[in-house]
Amino acid sequence: MKQSKKYSILLGILTICFVLSGILIPGKLLSLQEKQEYNKVYSVQKQYLSSSAAMSRNASQNLSNNERLQLITGQWESEIQAAKNYEMSQQDYEIVAIAKEQLKQLYDNGLYPVDLSSGYGNWYIWKTEAFKAVDTTFHTYTAYYWKIEFQKYDQSQTHTIWILEDGTIFLAETSGIEKMETPVLNTAENVLEMYRNNSPEENTVVLALDFSDKKIEDWFPYGNLPASDMIWQGLTRITKGTETYAILQCYNDKNYCYWMIPYTEGYQN
């Protein structure tokens, strides 16, 4: 009987100890861990960031085209990723139609050697790829763009176009044009006229820059040049409101390239 009573007392004491340890020990451990973790900084993991397509789209709506190009060129640290079709604001055939219209404007202004619009488009097949440049700090601010490749029916010509969703072509290159007449950026005034027509409400200032001491590859942030023997055709700085861009052109016997970048003094890729 006494042994049973002792056993009950011992069991009660063990139970109380167990309950108290369950209450006190976790608190002590948390306090110790808190002291150990104090002043340590950790990167936020991607899965906890607002990187969904909808949230990225919403956060990126107010980016200027200059900021979008900064993301795409890497001036604003970013990561280039393939984009899903549902992330894009247009269908592929819609952006192809827009690209043809914008190329027609470049052609009319003497900034591109071929017109792909209207009946000319029937001679070309096309394919598209959607991309996005996502900032590497918050994984939220995103620039969406398309790469479009046109190929002539006989495979003699190809045209590669990179275009923002609003229709801004920031890279247009062609290869395989026989006896191509050099596309001419006649004067800075011609470019000024084009930009004034597109944005008559904005104060646009154009300045032709000296490119004699500049290497083309240092000013080309969009992958590889179409050919290694390209030479300068033009380098023009354009200021629209508070944003400044550079329009660049180079060519050889069968290739021509036009591209746009955010401009900063002493820019080098």
C-alpha positions as a LaTeX table, in Angstrom:
\begin{tabular}{lrrr}
\hline
Residue & $x$ (\AA) & $y$ (\AA) & $z$ (\AA) \\
\hline
Met1 & 0.00 & 0.00 & 0.00 \\
Lys2 & 2.83 & 2.32 & 0.99 \\
Gln3 & 4.68 & 1.35 & $-2.18$ \\
Ser4 & 1.60 & 2.19 & $-4.28$ \\
Lys5 & 1.31 & 5.57 & $-2.53$ \\
Lys6 & 4.98 & 6.30 & $-3.17$ \\
Tyr7 & 4.54 & 5.33 & $-6.79$ \\
Ser8 & 1.58 & 7.70 & $-7.15$ \\
Ile9 & 3.56 & 10.57 & $-5.60$ \\
Leu10 & 6.53 & 9.87 & $-7.87$ \\
Leu11 & 4.25 & 9.72 & $-10.91$ \\
Gly12 & 2.68 & 13.02 & $-9.89$ \\
Ile13 & 6.08 & 14.67 & $-9.49$ \\
Leu14 & 7.18 & 13.38 & $-12.91$ \\
Thr15 & 3.98 & 14.66 & $-14.47$ \\
Ile16 & 4.46 & 18.14 & $-12.96$ \\
Cys17 & 8.10 & 18.18 & $-14.15$ \\
Phe18 & 7.01 & 17.16 & $-17.62$ \\
Val19 & 4.37 & 19.89 & $-17.78$ \\
Leu20 & 6.77 & 22.54 & $-16.48$ \\
Ser21 & 9.45 & 21.51 & $-18.95$ \\
Gly22 & 6.91 & 21.79 & $-21.77$ \\
Ile23 & 6.17 & 25.35 & $-20.69$ \\
Leu24 & 9.63 & 26.62 & $-19.76$ \\
Ile25 & 12.05 & 24.88 & $-22.11$ \\
Pro26 & 10.60 & 26.15 & $-25.45$ \\
Gly27 & 10.71 & 29.71 & $-24.09$ \\
Lys28 & 14.34 & 29.30 & $-23.05$ \\
Leu29 & 15.21 & 27.83 & $-26.46$ \\
Leu30 & 13.46 & 30.66 & $-28.30$ \\
Ser31 & 15.25 & 33.22 & $-26.14$ \\
Leu32 & 18.60 & 31.57 & $-26.84$ \\
Gln33 & 17.90 & 31.37 & $-30.57$ \\
Glu34 & 16.81 & 35.02 & $-30.61$ \\
Lys35 & 20.14 & 36.02 & $-29.06$ \\
Gln36 & 22.05 & 33.94 & $-31.57$ \\
Glu37 & 20.12 & 35.34 & $-34.55$ \\
Tyr38 & 20.29 & 38.97 & $-33.42$ \\
Asn39 & 21.94 & 41.30 & $-35.95$ \\
Lys40 & 22.04 & 38.59 & $-38.63$ \\
Val41 & 20.62 & 39.53 & $-42.06$ \\
Tyr42 & 19.21 & 36.95 & $-44.44$ \\
Ser43 & 18.07 & 37.22 & $-48.06$ \\
Val44 & 14.38 & 36.75 & $-48.61$ \\
Gln45 & 13.77 & 33.51 & $-50.45$ \\
Lys46 & 12.04 & 33.75 & $-53.82$ \\
Gln47 & 9.05 & 31.69 & $-52.76$ \\
Tyr48 & 8.17 & 34.29 & $-50.13$ \\
Leu49 & 8.41 & 37.27 & $-52.50$ \\
Ser50 & 5.55 & 38.84 & $-54.46$ \\
Ser51 & 6.74 & 37.36 & $-57.73$ \\
Ser52 & 3.46 & 36.10 & $-59.11$ \\
Ala53 & 2.60 & 37.26 & $-62.60$ \\
Ala54 & $-0.34$ & 39.35 & $-61.40$ \\
Met55 & 1.59 & 41.12 & $-58.65$ \\
Ser56 & 4.63 & 41.66 & $-60.88$ \\
Arg57 & 2.42 & 43.10 & $-63.60$ \\
Asn58 & 0.72 & 45.44 & $-61.15$ \\
Ala59 & 3.99 & 46.61 & $-59.59$ \\
Ser60 & 5.58 & 47.19 & $-62.99$ \\
Gln61 & 2.81 & 49.21 & $-64.61$ \\
Asn62 & 4.30 & 52.55 & $-63.62$ \\
Leu63 & 7.80 & 51.81 & $-64.92$ \\
Ser64 & 8.92 & 54.14 & $-67.68$ \\
Asn65 & 10.30 & 52.70 & $-70.92$ \\
Asn66 & 13.69 & 54.01 & $-69.83$ \\
Glu67 & 13.45 & 51.93 & $-66.65$ \\
Arg68 & 12.26 & 48.90 & $-68.62$ \\
Leu69 & 15.27 & 49.16 & $-70.91$ \\
Gln70 & 17.52 & 49.58 & $-67.88$ \\
Leu71 & 16.24 & 46.21 & $-66.66$ \\
Ile72 & 16.65 & 44.58 & $-70.07$ \\
Thr73 & 20.17 & 45.93 & $-70.64$ \\
Gly74 & 21.28 & 45.13 & $-67.10$ \\
Gln75 & 21.93 & 48.76 & $-66.11$ \\
Trp76 & 19.38 & 47.97 & $-63.41$ \\
Glu77 & 20.52 & 44.58 & $-62.08$ \\
Ser78 & 18.13 & 41.97 & $-63.39$ \\
Glu79 & 17.62 & 38.40 & $-64.50$ \\
Ile80 & 16.31 & 37.56 & $-67.98$ \\
Gln81 & 13.68 & 34.82 & $-67.99$ \\
Ala82 & 11.32 & 33.25 & $-70.48$ \\
Ala83 & 7.79 & 34.59 & $-69.96$ \\
Lys84 & 4.60 & 32.59 & $-70.19$ \\
Asn85 & 2.08 & 33.68 & $-72.80$ \\
Tyr86 & $-0.51$ & 34.42 & $-70.10$ \\
Glu87 & 1.90 & 36.95 & $-68.58$ \\
Met88 & 1.94 & 39.04 & $-71.75$ \\
Ser89 & $-0.65$ & 41.69 & $-72.56$ \\
Gln90 & $-0.89$ & 40.66 & $-76.25$ \\
Gln91 & $-1.16$ & 37.51 & $-78.27$ \\
Asp92 & 1.80 & 36.72 & $-80.51$ \\
Tyr93 & $-0.03$ & 37.62 & $-83.73$ \\
Glu94 & $-1.01$ & 40.98 & $-82.23$ \\
Ile95 & 2.57 & 41.95 & $-81.37$ \\
Val96 & 3.70 & 40.83 & $-84.84$ \\
Ala97 & 1.19 & 43.23 & $-86.43$ \\
Ile98 & 2.38 & 46.03 & $-84.13$ \\
Ala99 & 6.03 & 45.28 & $-84.98$ \\
Lys100 & 5.31 & 45.54 & $-88.71$ \\
Glu101 & 3.64 & 48.92 & $-88.21$ \\
Gln102 & 6.56 & 50.24 & $-86.17$ \\
Leu103 & 9.10 & 48.92 & $-88.68$ \\
Lys104 & 7.20 & 50.78 & $-91.38$ \\
Gln105 & 7.75 & 54.02 & $-89.44$ \\
Leu106 & 11.46 & 53.28 & $-89.14$ \\
Tyr107 & 11.59 & 52.49 & $-92.86$ \\
Asp108 & 9.77 & 55.71 & $-93.77$ \\
Asn109 & 12.29 & 57.66 & $-91.67$ \\
Gly110 & 15.27 & 56.00 & $-93.32$ \\
Leu111 & 16.20 & 54.06 & $-90.20$ \\
Tyr112 & 15.50 & 50.54 & $-91.50$ \\
Pro113 & 16.14 & 49.13 & $-95.00$ \\
Val114 & 13.06 & 46.90 & $-95.43$ \\
Asp115 & 9.30 & 47.39 & $-95.11$ \\
Leu116 & 7.59 & 44.24 & $-93.80$ \\
Ser117 & 4.08 & 45.68 & $-93.64$ \\
Ser118 & 1.15 & 45.13 & $-95.95$ \\
Gly119 & 1.85 & 42.79 & $-98.89$ \\
Tyr120 & 5.48 & 42.39 & $-97.94$ \\
Gly121 & 4.45 & 40.45 & $-94.86$ \\
Asn122 & 3.13 & 37.61 & $-96.99$ \\
Trp123 & 6.67 & 36.82 & $-98.04$ \\
Tyr124 & 7.81 & 36.15 & $-94.50$ \\
Ile125 & 7.13 & 33.52 & $-91.88$ \\
Trp126 & 7.55 & 34.49 & $-88.25$ \\
Lys127 & 8.04 & 33.07 & $-84.79$ \\
Thr128 & 7.96 & 34.77 & $-81.41$ \\
Glu129 & 9.44 & 34.36 & $-77.95$ \\
Ala130 & 8.25 & 36.19 & $-74.84$ \\
Phe131 & 10.74 & 37.36 & $-72.22$ \\
Lys132 & 10.85 & 39.30 & $-68.99$ \\
Ala133 & 13.68 & 41.05 & $-67.17$ \\
Val134 & 13.07 & 40.81 & $-63.40$ \\
Asp135 & 14.96 & 42.92 & $-60.88$ \\
Thr136 & 17.18 & 40.77 & $-58.66$ \\
Thr137 & 16.58 & 42.78 & $-55.48$ \\
Phe138 & 12.84 & 42.39 & $-54.94$ \\
His139 & 12.00 & 39.98 & $-57.82$ \\
Thr140 & 9.00 & 42.24 & $-58.48$ \\
Tyr141 & 9.76 & 44.99 & $-61.00$ \\
Thr142 & 9.57 & 43.44 & $-64.43$ \\
Ala143 & 10.05 & 44.52 & $-68.03$ \\
Tyr144 & 8.13 & 42.38 & $-70.53$ \\
Tyr145 & 9.20 & 42.19 & $-74.14$ \\
Trp146 & 9.02 & 40.06 & $-77.29$ \\
Lys147 & 11.63 & 38.71 & $-79.67$ \\
Ile148 & 10.25 & 38.24 & $-83.17$ \\
Glu149 & 12.07 & 36.55 & $-86.02$ \\
Phe150 & 10.90 & 37.06 & $-89.62$ \\
Gln151 & 12.32 & 34.82 & $-92.32$ \\
Lys152 & 11.80 & 35.31 & $-96.03$ \\
Tyr153 & 10.14 & 32.43 & $-97.83$ \\
Asp154 & 13.38 & 31.53 & $-99.65$ \\
Gln155 & 15.44 & 31.89 & $-96.45$ \\
Ser156 & 17.53 & 34.63 & $-98.04$ \\
Gln157 & 16.67 & 37.25 & $-95.42$ \\
Thr158 & 16.06 & 37.26 & $-91.70$ \\
His159 & 14.85 & 40.09 & $-89.48$ \\
Thr160 & 15.11 & 39.96 & $-85.69$ \\
Ile161 & 12.99 & 42.44 & $-83.76$ \\
Trp162 & 12.93 & 43.07 & $-80.00$ \\
Ile163 & 9.91 & 45.07 & $-78.96$ \\
Leu164 & 8.28 & 46.29 & $-75.75$ \\
Glu165 & 4.60 & 45.69 & $-75.19$ \\
Asp166 & 3.73 & 49.30 & $-76.03$ \\
Gly167 & 5.24 & 48.88 & $-79.52$ \\
Thr168 & 8.66 & 50.43 & $-78.85$ \\
Ile169 & 11.22 & 48.63 & $-81.01$ \\
Phe170 & 14.54 & 48.70 & $-79.20$ \\
Leu171 & 16.40 & 46.30 & $-81.49$ \\
Ala172 & 15.92 & 45.64 & $-85.20$ \\
Glu173 & 18.48 & 43.77 & $-87.22$ \\
Thr174 & 18.47 & 42.22 & $-90.66$ \\
Ser175 & 20.84 & 39.98 & $-92.56$ \\
Gly176 & 21.09 & 38.66 & $-96.09$ \\
Ile177 & 20.11 & 41.79 & $-98.03$ \\
Glu178 & 21.88 & 41.76 & $-101.39$ \\
Lys179 & 23.38 & 45.05 & $-102.53$ \\
Met180 & 21.90 & 46.87 & $-99.59$ \\
Glu181 & 21.97 & 50.60 & $-99.92$ \\
Thr182 & 23.39 & 52.00 & $-96.72$ \\
Pro183 & 20.50 & 53.05 & $-94.47$ \\
Val184 & 21.11 & 56.70 & $-93.76$ \\
Leu185 & 20.36 & 58.64 & $-90.63$ \\
Asn186 & 20.31 & 61.80 & $-92.76$ \\
Thr187 & 20.40 & 64.39 & $-90.03$ \\
Ala188 & 19.50 & 64.66 & $-86.39$ \\
Glu189 & 16.53 & 66.74 & $-87.52$ \\
Asn190 & 15.02 & 63.70 & $-89.24$ \\
Val191 & 15.07 & 61.73 & $-86.01$ \\
Leu192 & 13.74 & 64.78 & $-84.20$ \\
Glu193 & 10.85 & 64.94 & $-86.63$ \\
Met194 & 10.03 & 61.26 & $-86.05$ \\
Tyr195 & 9.96 & 61.67 & $-82.29$ \\
Arg196 & 7.99 & 64.89 & $-82.46$ \\
Asn197 & 5.40 & 63.13 & $-84.62$ \\
Asn198 & 5.15 & 60.31 & $-82.08$ \\
Ser199 & 5.18 & 62.54 & $-79.01$ \\
Pro200 & 4.18 & 66.07 & $-80.07$ \\
Glu201 & 3.46 & 67.05 & $-76.47$ \\
Glu202 & 7.00 & 66.33 & $-75.29$ \\
Asn203 & 10.04 & 68.52 & $-75.61$ \\
Thr204 & 12.49 & 66.41 & $-77.61$ \\
Val205 & 16.15 & 67.29 & $-78.04$ \\
Val206 & 18.39 & 65.39 & $-80.48$ \\
Leu207 & 22.16 & 65.45 & $-80.71$ \\
Ala208 & 24.33 & 63.49 & $-83.13$ \\
Leu209 & 27.36 & 62.12 & $-81.26$ \\
Asp210 & 30.88 & 61.48 & $-82.48$ \\
Phe211 & 31.48 & 57.72 & $-82.69$ \\
Ser212 & 34.97 & 57.73 & $-84.25$ \\
Asp213 & 36.64 & 56.61 & $-81.02$ \\
Lys214 & 33.88 & 54.25 & $-79.83$ \\
Lys215 & 33.72 & 50.47 & $-80.21$ \\
Ile216 & 30.35 & 49.16 & $-81.35$ \\
Glu217 & 30.50 & 46.12 & $-79.06$ \\
Asp218 & 30.84 & 48.39 & $-76.02$ \\
Trp219 & 27.48 & 49.94 & $-76.88$ \\
Phe220 & 25.60 & 46.74 & $-77.76$ \\
Pro221 & 23.95 & 45.11 & $-74.69$ \\
Tyr222 & 21.57 & 42.74 & $-76.50$ \\
Gly223 & 23.60 & 39.58 & $-77.01$ \\
Asn224 & 25.94 & 39.28 & $-80.00$ \\
Leu225 & 26.27 & 41.59 & $-82.96$ \\
Pro226 & 24.93 & 40.19 & $-86.24$ \\
Ala227 & 28.46 & 40.23 & $-87.67$ \\
Ser228 & 31.93 & 41.09 & $-86.37$ \\
Asp229 & 32.82 & 43.44 & $-89.23$ \\
Met230 & 29.98 & 45.92 & $-88.65$ \\
Ile231 & 30.84 & 49.61 & $-88.82$ \\
Trp232 & 29.08 & 52.65 & $-87.38$ \\
Gln233 & 26.25 & 54.31 & $-89.27$ \\
Gly234 & 25.02 & 56.65 & $-86.56$ \\
Leu235 & 24.98 & 57.39 & $-82.85$ \\
Thr236 & 22.33 & 59.84 & $-81.72$ \\
Arg237 & 21.31 & 61.00 & $-78.27$ \\
Ile238 & 17.64 & 61.77 & $-77.80$ \\
Thr239 & 16.16 & 63.44 & $-74.74$ \\
Lys240 & 12.40 & 63.18 & $-74.28$ \\
Gly241 & 11.22 & 65.00 & $-71.19$ \\
Thr242 & 13.29 & 63.60 & $-68.32$ \\
Glu243 & 14.48 & 60.50 & $-70.19$ \\
Thr244 & 17.54 & 60.20 & $-72.38$ \\
Tyr245 & 18.16 & 57.46 & $-74.93$ \\
Ala246 & 20.75 & 56.67 & $-77.56$ \\
Ile247 & 19.79 & 55.40 & $-81.01$ \\
Leu248 & 22.59 & 53.47 & $-82.65$ \\
Gln249 & 23.08 & 52.08 & $-86.15$ \\
Cys250 & 25.72 & 49.90 & $-87.74$ \\
Tyr251 & 26.01 & 47.93 & $-90.98$ \\
Asn252 & 28.12 & 45.96 & $-93.44$ \\
Asp253 & 27.45 & 44.69 & $-96.98$ \\
Lys254 & 24.53 & 42.44 & $-96.06$ \\
Asn255 & 23.66 & 43.29 & $-92.46$ \\
Tyr256 & 22.14 & 46.23 & $-90.69$ \\
Cys257 & 21.32 & 46.83 & $-87.03$ \\
Tyr258 & 19.34 & 49.53 & $-85.23$ \\
Trp259 & 19.04 & 49.60 & $-81.47$ \\
Met260 & 18.05 & 51.83 & $-78.57$ \\
Ile261 & 19.50 & 52.00 & $-75.05$ \\
Pro262 & 19.06 & 54.23 & $-71.99$ \\
Tyr263 & 21.84 & 56.79 & $-72.31$ \\
Thr264 & 24.22 & 57.93 & $-69.60$ \\
Glu265 & 27.40 & 59.92 & $-70.03$ \\
Gly266 & 30.35 & 57.64 & $-70.66$ \\
Tyr267 & 28.07 & 54.66 & $-71.24$ \\
Gln268 & 29.86 & 51.40 & $-71.80$ \\
Asn269 & 28.18 & 48.02 & $-71.71$ \\
\hline
\end{tabular}
